[in-house]
Amino acid sequence: MNISIRKAISITLTSALMAGCLAACSQDLGPETLPSTTESTEATTTTEETTETTTETTETTVVRIPSSPIRNERPVDINGQLKIDGANIVNKEGSPYQLRGVSSCNLNECPDLFSDSVISTLALDWGCDVIRLSFNGDVNDDPGYAKMEEEYFNKICTITDSLIDQGLYVIIDWQIKENGDPMQYKDIAVDFFSRISAIYGDKENIIYEICSNPNGNVSGSEDPVDWARIKKYAKAVTNAIRKNDPDNIIICGTPEYSTKIADAADSPLKGDNICYAYHFSCPQEEGAQEQIEKVLDKKICIFVSEWYPAAGAEDSNIRLDDAKAWLDYLDSKNISWVSWPIGSNGTVPFELLNPIEGDFTDEDRSRGHWADVDISNCGLFVRDRLKSYILTTE
């Protein structure tokens, strides 16, 4: 199939005037060149030359060429109902299937980003199979779902409807990073996932991530949030989901910001179609891939539901070479992955889009089909990686 890919270009037109060169005499002038002594006594008028310097301003013209589709198929139409088979996610035909896509920042920060046009851009122009809708389930400085239940719920449903309409998979991600202890808001989480699964339980598009980034200590104590505590929470939430949705995949977080996945593999949850979250940053932590290998050897499925190319959320030292090595490894193991984040407006150093400023407006952002100049270096890396999977199979 012939696919025309127009690449966005930025053309800078710069012109400057050059002044004349200065010349110096190499020898004295002869006496014949001196003024005559019989020079007229007429008053000599000295004309002071005024040198006028004209500076031509440098003009920069940015030409924005919007992106265009590189594929026309819809991931859910092709792959249908997903399930877990040992260490793999498989599609409706039983063939291993690797999901790849991007994650929102906290939806409270970008409530209007995911327009139909933006979703189409991520699906068709970038090549995403899945979009992760991430939101705070707990409460801290930034109000989470527990304080804004209906606002969050309605927004999640609106975006999820659009993702379903456009044939994408969607991860509905309950974040507990700020609070860290999933049990503190367990009852609210059970209620949320009961409601959301009652609405979407019959849709093949849905994936539930029930506690992303558990960490720290148990509320009111010095005991760490370990796998035993996370598992207790996960049982309650998965039971609520399975009453309405017996089939769709559930991703369960693991201790220490979803990095201790081996703890879960030693005592996994009972039930079908459950996998476990692993999150990584760059550079790679010592022993990270060895831990992953041990989990895969036990036929436990891993989903990298969040990764970024720096050492921490405020680290501006972007390591794209390390990110490439990680993604090459995940591809070799058929491990699905989602890059974080899109929508933070540049508050995170590795945000996928450039900040809203100047002639890149909020309207431009929500219009989608972004030109290269409106995408960060990290975003270009992720987009080009996603596109490569589509282009190599055409």
Number of C-alpha atoms within 10 A of each C-alpha: 5 6 11 9 11 13 13 16 14 15 11 12 10 11 10 9 10 7 7 6 5 5 6 5 6 6 6 6 9 7 7 7 7 8 8 8 6 6 7 8 6 6 6 7 6 6 6 6 6 6 6 6 8 7 9 10 10 11 10 11 11 13 13 16 16 16 19 19 18 21 17 10 13 19 19 20 13 12 17 18 19 25 22 21 18 15 20 24 25 21 19 14 12 15 13 18 18 18 20 22 26 27 24 25 22 20 20 19 14 15 17 15 22 25 18 17 16 18 24 23 21 23 27 23 24 27 28 26 22 27 24 25 22 22 22 25 30 25 17 12 6 13 13 22 23 16 14 13 13 11 12 20 14 11 16 18 15 13 20 24 14 17 23 17 12 19 21 26 27 23 24 23 23 25 25 26 21 18 22 24 26 31 22 15 17 19 13 17 24 19 13 21 23 21 16 19 22 16 13 19 21 14 16 21 26 27 23 22 25 26 30 29 26 27 24 19 16 18 15 6 7 9 10 16 21 20 24 13 16 21 20 14 23 24 14 15 24 24 16 20 26 19 12 18 21 16 21 24 23 26 27 29 34 28 27 20 21 22 22 20 26 22 16 23 22 12 11 15 17 9 11 15 18 24 26 24 28 27 23 22 18 20 18 16 11 8 9 14 14 10 15 21 14 14 21 19 11 13 14 23 25 27 24 21 27 22 21 24 27 22 17 16 14 11 12 13 13 18 17 18 12 16 23 15 13 20 17 12 13 19 14 9 16 20 22 21 25 25 24 25 25 21 26 24 20 16 11 19 22 27 25 28 23 23 20 16 9 6 9 14 13 14 11 13 23 19 17 21 23 22 18 20 18 23 17 18 18 22 22 17 16 22 20 13 16 21 18 13 13 15 12 7 6 10
